[in-house]
């Protein structure tokens, strides 16, 4: 199933997506009302519909996470990215941190160029959506509702601006307002083969391929990352987790984003974000 968070100008709502018919059918309740049952494998029978189907084109696709849920980034997860883009060697564990909800934009929203940076970068990522009320650390994948697409946009000069000896300023780099694409919908776990997904990741800027990798290149797979984060700060139903980006970011190539760029971020079998970079109003 594909489940999106939508808006038609009123209050946001969740909806079941039918790409064949190009429709969305609104659901009753928030993600905590139906996600645990879907995660347990109860399928469409776990959903209660709030009204008739309507045209997909008639709604705005919002980031598929509620404002009360956390946005976690579990990064440093692709060795080629670390070597080619940062000149770093192997390491013993991932790094995890929080991203502000205000950084998120939907699948077709404009992407705000942060006024404090001169080095605006892109990072295509597989994003995990937690569906269980409590993560089963013995079987972390059983707690995953599904997957979506993310572009963990970064202000690299701000990232390096942390005080000497203290480390990177990941808050300034990763939480700039209206920069991080997420969506277009959640594809439920039952649509994927058993185990950690192995899917192609691509990102283009104005049609030029900048990143082209696979989640098979992850140093640590999805179940490891879910357990790693949950051991440090427990997940709740509806939380989302970015899982790192492959090589090809502007940090390595020098091809930073600029106003007017069209950024398309894709994960095979899930979907594509199409975001145009615009100048910040403030």
Secondary structure, DSSP 8 states (H G I E B T S, - for coil): -EEEEEESSSS-EEEEEETTTTEEEEESS-HHHHHHHHHTT-GGGG--EEEEEEEGGGSEEE-SS-TTS-EEEEE--BHHHIIIII-----SS-EEEEE-GGGEE-TTS-EEE-TT-S-EE--EEEEEEE-SSS--GGGGGGGEEEEEEEE--EEHHHHTTS-TTT---HHHHH--TT-EEEEEEEEEGGGS-SSS---EEEEEETTEEEEEEEGGGBSS-HHHHHHHHHHHS---TT-EEE----S--HHHH-----TT-EEEEEETTTEEEEEEEEE---
